[in-house]
């Protein structure tokens, strides 16, 4: 049995906003069904621990595996991305570098909007999806718990998340800043997923607009949102007539075919479309001069200039991450030594029991091993554990020597 507890085979492969534009990220974006397909294929390939995150910022696969090219192939085969593009714009991180990365991602330090804490919920959801297929083990479970702990502490101990930090909030602030008399505009929100719900809440809270219309493929979900925020709800069959009534459209839904096209826009009035989808659900050419389209990358650029106050708290956030990360790495190395320590303890115990049996045969009287003998065994193994922990650079040599001297059976103790 392979032992991956020393981080050697922990990888993350991905493509993100740092190198890839929105269009390219859209190519590698994975639907829920595509993520499930990759997980099922990973199970067939005997991969034990894996989870997948696909958001507007990035698509990433975290796993324990011998060869990361397996993951890259799975990503390209199950998305619209291709190997050449990934080789140019993607990344492969390993070992502690991969651990560093998930801490930064999970705490909002590597988001397009600094301090965006929606990502930690998305990571939890990704892990839960893998749990349902028994693809989360002790390593990943412990790692995610540590990332969650770091996220909570940063949120409570720093002001890096002061104010709203989500793309939904950024979209609404952009609309308010760019559109005069926004409270009297016809505003259409398409989509009632998480980002759609958050956008609706922010629209109601900050625009004072009484003419917000919500449309979703599921009328039940739209009705629930409409009731909660007192906004108008229309059936999906009315989408095209509502698009042509709108002065502002916020698009927050996924679709296999573009929802907004040239042919569907029948008038020439000014229209602002805020596109929060990836891949984009808009297909409009430059002939429509009166239409302005703003996407996620545009919003990130505008928001980036307003976050100088939050950036002051990055060093404190990094200190919190480093503290919890080191605790995790120490746990990994302690776990690495556990099989050798257990094997040593069992070997010494068996030797003592054998000695007691020999004395019984010689004397014809049952001999009970004194309790202090077992205490001595615990002290010996405890001393060995302390040595390994305090001398990590010598740990491998020490375990090899003990294995050679005592002929430890490590296989049955992993």
C-alpha positions as CSV (number, residue, x, y, z in Angstrom):
1,X,0.0,0.0,0.0
2,X,1.3,3.4,-1.0
3,X,1.7,6.0,1.8
4,X,1.0,9.5,0.6
5,X,0.9,11.2,4.0
6,X,4.2,13.0,3.5
7,X,2.6,15.4,0.9
8,X,4.8,14.0,-1.9
9,X,1.9,13.2,-4.2
10,X,-0.5,16.0,-3.3
11,X,-1.2,18.1,-6.4
12,X,-3.4,20.9,-7.7
13,X,-3.8,21.5,-11.4
14,X,-5.8,24.4,-12.7
15,X,-6.3,27.5,-14.8
16,X,-7.3,30.9,-13.3
17,X,-7.9,34.5,-13.8
18,X,-4.2,35.3,-13.2
19,X,-3.2,34.0,-16.6
20,X,-6.4,33.2,-18.5
21,X,-9.0,35.6,-19.6
22,X,-12.7,35.1,-19.1
23,X,-13.2,33.4,-22.5
24,X,-10.4,30.9,-21.9
25,X,-11.6,30.2,-18.3
26,X,-15.0,29.5,-19.8
27,X,-13.5,26.8,-22.0
28,X,-12.2,25.0,-19.0
29,X,-15.3,25.7,-16.8
30,X,-17.0,22.5,-15.6
31,X,-20.7,22.0,-15.0
32,X,-21.9,19.9,-12.1
33,X,-22.5,17.0,-14.4
34,X,-18.9,17.3,-15.9
35,X,-17.5,17.4,-12.4
36,X,-19.4,14.2,-11.5
37,X,-18.1,12.5,-14.7
38,X,-14.5,13.3,-13.8
39,X,-14.9,12.0,-10.2
40,X,-16.4,8.8,-11.5
41,X,-13.5,8.3,-13.9
42,X,-11.0,9.1,-11.1
43,X,-12.6,6.3,-9.1
44,X,-12.1,3.9,-12.0
45,X,-8.5,5.0,-12.1
46,X,-8.1,4.1,-8.4
47,X,-7.6,7.7,-7.3
48,X,-8.4,7.7,-3.6
49,X,-8.7,11.4,-2.8
50,X,-9.9,14.1,-5.2
51,X,-12.2,17.2,-5.4
52,X,-12.9,19.7,-8.1
53,X,-13.6,23.4,-7.9
54,X,-15.0,25.4,-10.8
55,X,-15.9,29.0,-10.3
56,X,-15.8,32.3,-12.2
57,X,-12.2,32.8,-11.0
58,X,-10.7,29.4,-11.7
59,X,-11.1,25.7,-12.4
60,X,-9.0,23.4,-10.2
61,X,-8.6,19.7,-9.4
62,X,-7.0,18.8,-6.0
63,X,-5.9,15.2,-5.6
64,X,-3.3,12.7,-4.4
65,X,-1.9,11.0,-7.4
66,X,1.4,9.7,-8.9
67,X,1.2,11.5,-12.2
68,X,-0.6,14.9,-12.5
69,X,-0.9,14.5,-16.3
70,X,-3.8,12.2,-15.6
71,X,-5.7,15.1,-14.1
72,X,-4.9,17.5,-17.0
73,X,-6.2,14.9,-19.5
74,X,-9.3,14.4,-17.4
75,X,-9.9,18.2,-17.4
76,X,-9.3,18.6,-21.1
77,X,-11.4,15.6,-22.1
78,X,-14.4,16.7,-20.0
79,X,-14.4,20.4,-20.8
80,X,-14.0,22.6,-23.9
81,X,-10.4,23.2,-23.1
82,X,-7.4,21.8,-24.9
83,X,-4.0,20.5,-23.8
84,X,-2.0,23.2,-25.7
85,X,-3.9,26.0,-24.0
86,X,-3.5,24.4,-20.6
87,X,0.2,24.0,-21.2
88,X,0.5,27.7,-22.0
89,X,-1.8,29.1,-19.3
90,X,-2.4,26.4,-16.7
91,X,-0.4,25.4,-13.6
92,X,0.6,22.3,-11.7
93,X,1.5,22.8,-8.1
94,X,2.8,20.0,-5.8
95,X,3.5,19.2,-2.2
96,X,3.6,22.3,0.2
97,X,3.3,24.6,-2.8
98,X,-0.2,23.0,-3.4
99,X,-1.0,23.4,0.3
100,X,0.0,27.0,0.2
101,X,-2.3,27.6,-2.8
102,X,-5.4,26.1,-1.3
103,X,-5.0,28.2,1.9
104,X,-4.7,31.4,-0.2
105,X,-7.7,30.4,-2.4
106,X,-9.9,29.3,0.6
107,X,-9.2,32.5,2.5
108,X,-9.9,34.9,-0.3
109,X,-6.3,36.1,-0.7
110,X,-6.2,34.7,-4.3
111,X,-9.6,35.9,-5.5
112,X,-10.2,38.6,-8.1
113,X,-11.9,40.6,-5.4
114,X,-9.6,40.5,-2.3
115,X,-11.3,39.0,0.7
116,X,-14.1,37.3,-1.3
117,X,-15.3,34.7,1.2
118,X,-17.8,33.0,-1.1
119,X,-15.0,30.7,-2.3
120,X,-14.8,28.8,1.0
121,X,-18.4,27.8,0.6
122,X,-17.7,26.6,-2.9
123,X,-14.8,24.6,-1.7
124,X,-16.9,22.9,1.0
125,X,-19.5,22.1,-1.6
126,X,-16.8,20.5,-3.9
127,X,-15.5,18.4,-1.0
128,X,-19.0,17.3,-0.1
129,X,-19.6,16.2,-3.7
130,X,-16.5,14.0,-3.5
131,X,-17.5,12.7,-0.1
132,X,-20.6,11.2,-1.6
133,X,-18.4,9.0,-3.8
134,X,-16.0,8.2,-0.9
135,X,-13.2,10.2,-2.6
136,X,-12.2,12.2,0.5
137,X,-9.8,10.6,3.0
138,X,-8.1,11.7,6.2
139,X,-5.6,13.9,4.4
140,X,-8.1,16.0,2.5
141,X,-10.5,16.1,5.4
142,X,-7.9,17.5,7.7
143,X,-6.6,19.9,5.1
144,X,-10.0,21.4,4.4
145,X,-10.8,21.7,8.1
146,X,-7.6,23.7,8.5
147,X,-8.4,26.0,5.5
148,X,-11.9,26.5,7.0
149,X,-10.4,27.4,10.4
150,X,-8.0,29.9,8.7
151,X,-10.9,31.5,6.8
152,X,-12.9,31.9,9.9
153,X,-10.0,33.4,11.9
154,X,-9.1,35.9,9.1
155,X,-12.7,37.0,8.8
156,X,-13.0,37.7,12.6
157,X,-9.4,38.8,13.4
158,X,-8.8,41.1,10.4
159,X,-10.7,43.6,8.3
160,X,-9.8,42.1,5.0
161,X,-13.4,41.3,4.5
162,X,-14.8,44.6,5.6
163,X,-17.8,45.6,3.6
164,X,-19.2,43.3,0.9
165,X,-16.7,41.5,-1.2
166,X,-18.6,39.4,-3.6
167,X,-19.0,39.7,-7.4
168,X,-22.7,40.2,-6.8
169,X,-22.1,43.2,-4.7
170,X,-19.5,44.5,-7.1
171,X,-22.0,44.2,-10.0
172,X,-24.6,46.2,-8.1
173,X,-22.2,48.9,-7.1
174,X,-21.1,49.2,-10.7
175,X,-24.7,49.6,-11.9
176,X,-25.3,52.3,-9.2
177,X,-22.2,54.2,-10.2
178,X,-22.7,54.0,-14.0
179,X,-26.5,54.5,-14.4
180,X,-28.3,57.7,-13.5
181,X,-31.7,57.4,-11.9
182,X,-31.2,53.7,-11.4
183,X,-34.3,53.4,-9.2
184,X,-36.5,54.1,-12.1
185,X,-35.0,51.8,-14.7
186,X,-36.4,48.5,-15.8
187,X,-34.1,46.0,-14.2
188,X,-34.1,42.3,-15.2
189,X,-32.3,39.6,-13.3
190,X,-31.9,36.3,-15.1
191,X,-31.0,33.4,-12.8
192,X,-31.7,32.4,-9.1
193,X,-28.6,30.4,-8.2
194,X,-26.4,31.5,-5.4
195,X,-24.9,34.5,-7.3
196,X,-28.4,35.4,-8.6
197,X,-29.8,35.3,-5.1
198,X,-27.0,37.5,-3.8
199,X,-27.4,39.9,-6.7
200,X,-31.1,40.2,-6.1
201,X,-30.6,40.9,-2.4
202,X,-28.0,43.6,-3.2
203,X,-30.2,45.2,-5.9
204,X,-33.1,45.5,-3.5
205,X,-31.0,46.8,-0.7
206,X,-28.9,49.4,-2.6
207,X,-30.9,50.6,-5.7
208,X,-34.3,51.3,-4.2
209,X,-35.7,50.0,-7.5
210,X,-39.3,48.9,-7.4
211,X,-39.3,47.5,-11.0
212,X,-36.9,44.6,-10.6
213,X,-38.1,41.5,-12.5
214,X,-36.7,38.0,-11.9
215,X,-36.7,35.2,-14.4
216,X,-35.5,31.6,-14.0
217,X,-36.0,28.3,-15.7
218,X,-37.6,27.0,-12.5
219,X,-40.6,29.3,-11.8
220,X,-40.8,27.8,-8.3
221,X,-37.3,29.0,-7.4
222,X,-38.0,32.4,-9.0
223,X,-41.2,32.6,-7.0
224,X,-39.4,31.8,-3.7
225,X,-36.9,34.7,-4.4
226,X,-39.7,37.0,-5.5
227,X,-41.6,36.4,-2.2
228,X,-38.5,36.9,-0.1
229,X,-37.4,40.2,-1.7
230,X,-40.8,41.4,-3.0
231,X,-39.8,41.6,-6.6
232,X,-41.8,40.8,-9.8
233,X,-41.5,37.2,-11.2
234,X,-42.1,36.2,-14.8
235,X,-42.2,32.8,-16.4
236,X,-39.2,31.8,-18.5
237,X,-41.3,31.8,-21.6
238,X,-41.5,35.6,-21.3
239,X,-37.7,36.0,-21.2
240,X,-37.4,37.6,-24.7
241,X,-40.1,40.2,-24.2
242,X,-38.7,41.0,-20.8
243,X,-35.2,41.4,-22.3
244,X,-36.5,44.0,-24.8
245,X,-38.3,45.9,-22.0
246,X,-35.1,46.1,-19.8
247,X,-32.8,49.0,-19.4
248,X,-30.4,46.9,-17.3
249,X,-29.9,43.1,-17.4
250,X,-28.0,41.1,-14.9
251,X,-27.2,37.7,-16.3
252,X,-26.5,35.1,-13.6
253,X,-27.5,31.8,-15.1
254,X,-25.8,29.0,-17.0
255,X,-27.2,27.8,-20.4
256,X,-26.0,25.6,-23.1
257,X,-26.9,28.2,-25.8
258,X,-26.5,32.0,-25.5
259,X,-29.6,33.6,-24.0
260,X,-29.0,37.0,-25.4
261,X,-28.3,37.4,-29.2
262,X,-28.5,40.2,-31.8
263,X,-31.6,38.7,-33.3
264,X,-33.5,39.0,-29.9
265,X,-32.9,42.7,-29.4
266,X,-35.5,44.4,-31.4
267,X,-35.1,48.0,-30.3
268,X,-32.3,50.5,-30.3
269,X,-32.5,51.9,-26.8
270,X,-29.5,52.0,-24.5
271,X,-28.9,48.8,-22.6
272,X,-26.4,47.7,-19.9
273,X,-25.8,44.0,-19.6
274,X,-23.8,42.8,-16.6
275,X,-22.7,39.3,-17.4
276,X,-21.9,37.2,-14.3
277,X,-21.8,33.9,-16.2
278,X,-18.9,31.7,-17.2
279,X,-18.8,30.7,-19.9
280,X,-20.6,33.7,-21.2
281,X,-24.3,33.4,-22.2
282,X,-24.1,36.5,-24.5
283,X,-23.5,36.5,-28.3
284,X,-23.7,40.0,-29.5
285,X,-21.5,41.6,-32.2
286,X,-20.3,45.2,-32.6
287,X,-23.2,46.3,-34.9
288,X,-25.2,47.0,-31.8
289,X,-23.5,50.2,-30.6
290,X,-26.1,51.1,-28.0
291,X,-25.4,48.0,-25.9
292,X,-22.7,48.0,-23.2
293,X,-21.6,44.6,-21.8
294,X,-19.6,44.3,-18.6
295,X,-18.2,40.9,-17.5
296,X,-16.5,39.5,-14.4
297,X,-13.0,40.6,-15.4
298,X,-14.3,44.2,-16.0
299,X,-15.9,44.3,-12.6
300,X,-12.7,42.9,-11.0
301,X,-10.6,45.7,-12.5
302,X,-13.0,48.4,-11.3
303,X,-13.2,46.9,-7.8
304,X,-9.5,46.4,-7.5
305,X,-8.9,50.1,-7.3
306,X,-11.1,50.4,-4.2
307,X,-9.4,47.8,-2.0
308,X,-6.3,49.6,-0.8
309,X,-7.6,49.6,2.8
310,X,-8.2,45.9,2.8
311,X,-4.7,45.2,1.4
312,X,-3.2,46.6,4.7
313,X,-4.5,43.5,6.5
314,X,-2.8,40.9,4.2
315,X,0.2,40.5,6.4
316,X,-1.9,39.6,9.4
317,X,-4.0,37.2,7.3
318,X,-0.7,35.6,6.1
319,X,0.4,35.1,9.7
320,X,-2.8,33.3,10.5
321,X,-2.4,31.1,7.4
322,X,1.2,30.2,8.3
323,X,0.3,29.3,11.8
324,X,-2.5,26.9,10.9
325,X,-0.6,25.6,7.8
326,X,2.4,24.6,10.0
327,X,0.1,22.7,12.3
328,X,-1.3,20.8,9.4
329,X,2.1,20.0,8.0
330,X,3.2,18.8,11.5
331,X,0.1,16.6,11.6
332,X,1.1,15.1,8.2
333,X,4.6,14.3,9.4
334,X,3.4,12.8,12.7
335,X,1.0,10.7,10.7
336,X,3.8,9.6,8.5
337,X,5.7,8.2,11.5
338,X,2.6,6.4,13.0
339,X,3.0,3.1,11.2
340,X,6.6,2.7,12.3
341,X,5.8,3.6,15.9
342,X,2.8,1.2,16.0
343,X,4.9,-1.6,14.4
344,X,7.7,-1.0,16.9
345,X,5.3,-1.1,19.9
346,X,3.7,-4.3,18.6
347,X,7.1,-6.0,18.0
348,X,8.3,-5.2,21.6
349,X,5.0,-6.4,23.0
350,X,5.1,-9.6,21.1
351,X,8.7,-10.2,22.3
352,X,7.7,-9.6,25.9
353,X,4.7,-11.9,25.5
354,X,7.0,-14.6,24.0
355,X,9.4,-14.2,26.9
356,X,6.5,-14.7,29.4
357,X,5.4,-17.8,27.5
358,X,8.9,-19.2,27.6
359,X,9.2,-18.8,31.4
360,X,5.8,-20.5,31.8
361,X,7.0,-23.5,29.9
362,X,10.2,-23.7,31.8
363,X,8.7,-23.3,35.3
364,X,5.3,-24.8,34.7
365,X,3.7,-21.8,36.3
366,X,1.8,-19.0,34.6
367,X,3.8,-15.8,34.6
368,X,2.0,-12.5,34.2
369,X,4.0,-9.7,32.6
370,X,4.5,-6.9,35.1
371,X,2.6,-3.7,34.2
372,X,5.9,-1.7,34.4
373,X,7.2,-3.8,31.5
374,X,4.4,-2.4,29.2
375,X,5.0,1.0,30.6
376,X,8.6,0.7,29.6
377,X,7.5,-0.3,26.0
378,X,5.4,2.9,25.9
379,X,8.3,5.0,27.1
380,X,10.6,3.5,24.4
381,X,8.1,4.2,21.6
382,X,7.4,7.6,23.1
383,X,11.1,8.4,23.1
384,X,11.4,7.3,19.5
385,X,8.4,9.5,18.5
386,X,9.9,12.5,20.3
387,X,13.2,11.9,18.4
388,X,11.5,11.7,15.0
389,X,9.5,14.9,15.7
390,X,12.5,16.9,16.9
391,X,14.9,15.6,14.2
392,X,12.9,15.5,11.0
393,X,16.0,15.6,8.8
394,X,17.2,12.4,10.5
395,X,13.8,10.7,10.6
396,X,14.1,8.6,7.5
397,X,17.5,7.2,8.5
398,X,16.2,6.5,12.0
399,X,13.2,4.6,10.8
400,X,15.4,2.6,8.4
401,X,17.7,1.6,11.2
402,X,14.8,0.6,13.5
403,X,13.2,-1.3,10.7
404,X,16.5,-3.2,10.0
405,X,17.1,-4.0,13.6
406,X,13.6,-5.0,14.6
407,X,12.4,-6.2,11.2
408,X,9.2,-4.1,11.5
409,X,6.1,-5.1,9.6
410,X,5.1,-1.6,8.3
411,X,2.7,-2.9,5.7
412,X,0.1,-4.1,8.2
413,X,0.3,-0.8,10.1
414,X,-0.5,1.7,7.4
